[in-house]
Amino acid sequence: MEIGQRVRINTEKATIRFIGEVDGYGKQQWVGLEWDDPSRGKHDGVVKGKRYFQTNHPTGGSLMKAEIIPKPKDLLFEIKNRYAEDEMVENEIELAQSSKKIELIGMERLAAKQSNIEKLINIVLDNQSVGYPPPSGSPQFMICRELNLYGNLLYKWKTVRQILNFFPRIQELNLRRNMMQPFNQEDDSEQDEEDSAYSESCKKLVISECQLDENSIDPILRRFPLTTEVVAFGNRLRRFSVSDIVANRLISLDLEDNLFGSIDLIEGNFPHLMHLSLARCGITSLIGLDGCVKFPNLEYLNIQGNEIIDWKSVNAMRSLKTLKRLLFDCKKLEVEKGIHAYEVVIAKLISLIDLNRFDVSEVERRSAEIRFLNKYAGVADKSDHEEDITRLITVHGEPSVDTAKKGLSVVKIRIECGNRVETRKLPLAMSVQKIRDMLARLFKVPHSATIRLYLVMTDKTKQHRIELENPLREFGHYSPSEDRDILVVEHN
């Protein structure tokens, strides 16, 4: 055992902070542990007034006798433990209280197949006790493509390198929840050459919740020269800075739950990055983002859980010319009465096809743009929306005056049901369900539940049709216009 080593005791994990004698206990060797769960400990490394080690939490430490602490296992041991059957396989089992026997046909072949571990393609050893590489002379896993070491006892990058020597064709490596030492602080007598590769085949690297700092990220990723997908959420990163050679090959990057505070601390330009997650990163503004240069091919962006509440930040996302899918807390944005922030975001970001995992159809986009135009073209302060208003006027023409701004509480509108046409004044505050009930009586439809309502918005030579499918929503939500809109009734 050594200082810094990781150990598992029953289901709890800890880091060794001290090895030696303790006053009053003779020559007995004790091990000081800092528990991952501080409630498991009793002190911070001080025993009877003497400090033996230091923990981060006042009750994060314990002293235990060295001989009772289980040692970490090597990788080959854990693979055999999970995947290999016992070498001796019974061909028959005897039924209790009976002289009858059941022959187990094919069990020998099954056991042989399971014990042939070097032919495993996917190896998953989550929450085991791997702390060492396989012994020298162990078989190589030539066809293994995925190695999942989630929640094990690794802590040295040297050990990771040694393990990967047995996996020459690995494509995905998961090291999540292994508390790794900072890359540049390891006491490694076999110092790596500056650009020596740990794997020449790994394409996806998961290094989440490994307690990594920003100084370790670039040297780690340079050891994986073919890695294009990096998952590094929940570390201790305050900035993300990598060399150009790394930034140029990244396609997917997950940095959730790292407190950057600003998107500017994602340093550099990423010409091929398509997927970026920055959820819960303490970002409060996107002002100044030049997506055309920084992320010219970004298609997916997750910025949920950040306190972004200004429209200037939304406007900055217009520079992401290829953005198709966005996760964003729209409800925190302030909007004009009668329109949802969701619709304004759609109107502003013209390339979106998915917002918060809801498809943005052509119909929904057109509706959002027209409603945005009608709501904002006449407001006094439209400095945050001027560019969008100008653009949308060229698409949809001059806006109609919002009925709410006219001070109207009702709107006079044409209603079509088959060949029959009626004109009625409908209250803007009336719910869609009440309009259904009224029109069921008007057109003698037996059950209002069978009625489907569509608002047909006429814009120059084009028509836009949107279904009024939410029965609880007020009619005024759809900004109906007296002079150019038609309410169409369809029923089974």
N, C-alpha and C positions, 0 to 999 in steps of 0.2 A: 504494500500500500504506500501511497505518497500523498503529499499535500496537494489539494486541488482535485483529487480523484473523486469520481462519482460512485455512490453505492446505493443499493436498494435494500431496505429492511422491511420485510413483509410487503406492504403496498406503498410504503413511503420512501421517498428519495431524499438524499442529502449529499452534501459536499464535505470532504474531509478537510478540516482547517488546522488540525493539530494531531501529532503522533508522539507519544513519549510518556514519561513518568509523571505522576501527580503526587504532590506532597501529602504524606501520611498514608500512602498505599504501597510503600516498598518499591520493588523492582517491576511491579505489574505495568504492562504497556496499555496505555489508554488512547483512545481515538476521540478527538473533538469533532463533532458533527454540526454543520449548519443545515438545518432542515429546509426543504423547499416550502413546507407548510410550517410557519413559525409557531403555530399553536401546539406543535408536537414537542417543542423544546421547553427548557426550564430557565435558561439564563442566557447571557450574551457572551459567554466565554470566561467569565470571572467565577472562580470557585474558592470559597473561603477566603475572600479578599485578594486572591492572586489571579491575574489575567493570564490565561493560556492561549486564547485566540479571541477574535472579534467577529461578531455577527452583525448583520444589518438591522436585525430586529431585536428588541430587548429580551424576548423569550425564544429566540431562534436556535439556541444551542443546547447540546447535550454532550456528556462524556459517557463513552461505552467501552467495555473491555474489548481489546483488539480481536481476541479469538472468537467472539460471538458475532462479528460482523461478516455477513456473506460477501465473498469476493465476486467482482464482475466476471462474466463469462466471455469466452471468445465467440466470434461469429459462427464458426463451424458447429460448436456445441449447441447453440440456440437453433440453428437450422435443422440439425438432426433431431433436436428435442421436439420441434414443431412438425417436421415433415417426414421423418424416417420412422418406420415401424421397427419393432423388435426383430432381431435377426432370426430368432426361433419362433416359428409360427405353428401352432397346433392345427393339424388337419381335421381333428374331430373334437367335439365337446360332448361331455356326458351330462344328460339331463338329471337334475336332482331327483332323488327318490325314484329312480328308474334305471333299468339296465340298458335302455335304448341310447344309441349314439347318433349324432347328426354329423354327417360329413360336410366339411366346409370346402365346397368345390371352388377352385380358383384362388384361394387365399394366398398360396405361395406366390403366384404370379402378381397379385395385388401388392403384396409386401415388397417384392422385388422392384416393382414399379415405383413405390413410394420411397424406397431406400436409395434409388438412383438419383440422389439430390442434385448432382451436377447438371441434370437435364431440366431443372426447374426454370421456367420463363419468368414468373413473377414470385418474388420472395417478400413476404410481409411478416415482419417481426415486431409488431407494435407492442409497446409497454413490456419489453423483455429486459434482460440484464446484460446486453452486449456492451462490453467495455474494451475489448481487444480484437485485433484482426485474427483470421484463421491461423493456425500454426503453419510454419513453413513446411512445404511438401503437401499441403492440402490441395484437393482438386480445384481447377479453375471452373468458374461458372460461365462457360463460353456462350451459352444462348440466353442467359438471363438478361431481360430488358428492363425490369423494374425492381429496385431494392428499397423497401420501406422500413426504415429504422426509427420510426416515430417513438418518442418517449423512452429511449434507452439510456445508457450510462456513458455515452461518448463525451469527451471534453477536449481532446487534442485533435488538431487538424492533421497531425502526423499519422494518427490512427486511421483517419478517413482515407488518407492517401494509401496506406498499407492495405486497407480493406479493398479499395478499388483496383489494386493490382490483381485481384482475383476475379474481377468483373470487367473484362476488356471491351464488352459491347453494351454496357449499360446505357439506357436512354433516359431513365428517370431515377433520381436519387432523392429520397425524402429523409431529411435529418431533423425534422421539426421536433421541438421540445427535447433536444439534447443541449445542455447548457455548455456551449463551446467557449473556450478561452479566446480572448482577442487574438486575431491571427498573428499580429506582429509582436506578441508578448510570450510566445511559446519558447521554452528552453529546449531547443531541439539541436542536439549535437550534429545531426545530419541536416544541416541547413539546405533548404531548397534553392535551386538556382532561381533566378528572378522570375523567369517565365516558364518554369517546368510545369507540365500539365498533370493534373490528377486523373483526368479522364479525357480521352480523345473522342468519346462517343456520346456523352451525356448531353441531352437536349433540354431537359427540364430539371431544375434544381430547387428543392424546397428547403429553405433555411429559416423558417418562421419560428418565433419564440425561442431563439437560441441565445438571447442576451448579447447580440452582436452590436457593436458600435460602428459609426460611419467610417472609421479608419480601416476596418476589416473588409468592407464590402468589395472594393476594387481588387485587392490582392486575391481574395477568394475567387471572384468571377474570372480573373485572368488564368486561374488554374483549371478552368472548365471552358476551353476555347470554342466549343461548339454549342454551348448553352445559349438558347434564345428565349427561354421562358424562366423567369425567376419569381419565386413566391417567398417574400421576406416580411410578412406582416408580424406585428407584435414584438419587434425588437426595440432597441434603444437608439434608434437613428434620429439624429437632429437635422441631418442633411443627407442627400443621396448624391454622391459625386463619384463618377467612374471615368476611366480613361476613354478616349474616343474609340479605341478598338473594341471596347466592351459596349459602349453606347450604340455603336453602328450596327451591332448584330442583334440587339434585344428586340423581340417582337411582342412579348407580354411581360408586364411588370406589376406585381401586387405588393403595395407598400402600406396597406391598411394598418391603423393603430400604431403608427410612428408619429411622434409629435413634431412635425416639421414647422408648423405655424404659418408657413408661406409656401406657395407653389414655386417661388423663386429658388427655394432650397432643394428642388429637384434640378440639379445643375447640369448644364450641357444641352446638347441637341440630340434627338433620338429619331433619325430619319426613317427607320423601319418599324418603330413601335406602333402597334395596332390596338393593344389592350393595356389600360392603365387604371389601377384602383388606388385611390387616395382617401378612402372612407375613414372618418374619425381621425384625422391627422391635424386637427387644430387649425385648419385653414379658414381664414375669415374674409379673404378677398382674392379675386382673380384679376384685378385691375393690372394692366401692363402685360398680361399674357400675350405673347406673339406665337400663337399656335402654328402659323405658317412655317416658321423657322424651327421651333422647338419640337413640335409633334406633327409634321406635315402629313402623316398617313394614319393618324389616330382615328379608330372607328368606335371604340368603346371607352367610356370614362365613368368611373364611379366616384362621386364626391359626396355621398351621403354622410350624415353625421358631422358635418362641418357647419360652423355658424356663418354662412354666406347669405346675407339678407339684402344686398343691393343689386339694382338692375345693371349697374356698370360692370359687375362681375359676369352677369349673364351675357352682356354685350361682348365681353372679352372672349367668350366661347365661340363667337361668330368667326374668330380667326382659325378655329378648328374646321377646316373646309371639308374634311372627310368624316366628321363625326356622325355616326348613325345611331348609336345606343348610349343613352345617358341615364344614370341614377343620381337623383338630385332632390333635395328637400325643398320643393317648390312652395310649400305652404307658408314658409317663413318670409316670403316676399310680399310687399305691400302692393295692392292692386286697386283699380277703380271698382266701385260698387257694381255688382252684376256680372263680373267676369272672373274666372279662376286664373290663378297664377300659372297653372298647368297650360292653359290655352295661350297665355302671353309667351311662355317659353317656347312653345311650338311655333308660334308666329315669328319669333325672332331667329330660331335656329332652323334654317331651311333644309338642312340635310338629314334631320332626325327622322328615323323610321320607328324608333322605340324609345319611349320615355317612361321610366320607372316600371319597366317590364309590361307596358301596354303598347300595342301596335298603334302607330300614327298612320291611319289610312289617308288616302287622298281626300276622302270626304271630310274626315276630321280636321285635316290640315286646312282645307279651304274654309271650313266653318270657323276655325280658330283665327285665321288671318282676317276674315271679314269682321268678326266680332271685335278683334283687337283694333282694327282700323276705325270702326264706328265708335268705339269707346274712347280712343285716345287722340283721334285727330282734332277734337275740339277742346281738349283740356288746356288750361292756362300754361302749366309747366310741363312741356313734353321734351325736355332736353335729353332725357335718357332713352327716348323713343323716336327721335326725329328721323334718324336714318332708316328705321324700319317702316315708319309711316310713308316716307317718300318712296321706298322700294315697293310697298304694297299698293300704293296708288297707281303705279305703272302697271301692276298686275290686275287689280280689280276695279280700277277707276276711282273717282271721287267717292268718299264715304257718304252714306246717308246719315242724317242727324239721328242720333240715338234717341229712341222714344223716351227714355228716362230723362234725358237732358231737355226734352220738350216739356217736361212736367206732366206728361200724360200718365193716367192710371189705367187707361184702356186703349186698345188698338183695334181699328176697323180693318178686317182682313177677309179676303175671299176664301171660301171653303169649298173644296170639290170632293164629291163622293160619287164615283162612277160618272154618269152623264149629268148628274145634278150639281148645280152651282148655287151656293148661298153666300151672302155677305153678312157678317155678324161682328158686333163689338165684343171683344174678349178682354177681361181684366188681366193686366200684366201679372197681378199677384195670384191669379188662379192657378191651381196645380194642374199638371198634365192629367192626373186621374179624374179630376172634376170636369175637365174639358172632354175627356172620353165619355163620361157619363152623360153630359149634356148633348154631345153629338150622337150618342146612341139613341137618345130620345128623338132628336131632330131627324135623323135618317132612318128611324125605325129599325135599328139593329137590336136583336133580342138580348145580347149580352155584351156589355161594354168591354169585357176582358178580351173579346175577339178583335177589337179595334186596334189598328196601328196608325199612328199619326206621323206625318212627315211634313216638315217645313221646307218648301221649295223656294229658295232665294234666287231671284233673277238678277243677273249682273250683266248688263249690256246684252251680248248675244249668247251668254252662257247661263246655265241653270245649275244650282248646287242644291242637293237634296240631303237633308239630315233628319234622322229619326228621333222623335221625342220619346225615348224609351224609358226614361226615369219617371215613374208616376208621381213621385213626391216633389219633383222640381217645378219651380214656378215657370209659367209661360214666358215671363219677362226675361228669364235667363238666356233665351235664344235671340234676344234683340229683334223681334219681328218688325218689319217695316210695312207701313200701310200702303205704300204706293207700288211695291214691287214683289211682295211675298205672297205665297199661296199656301194654305193649309190643306193638305191632301189626306183624305180618310180612306183607309183600306180595311176590309174586314173579310173574314172567312164566311 
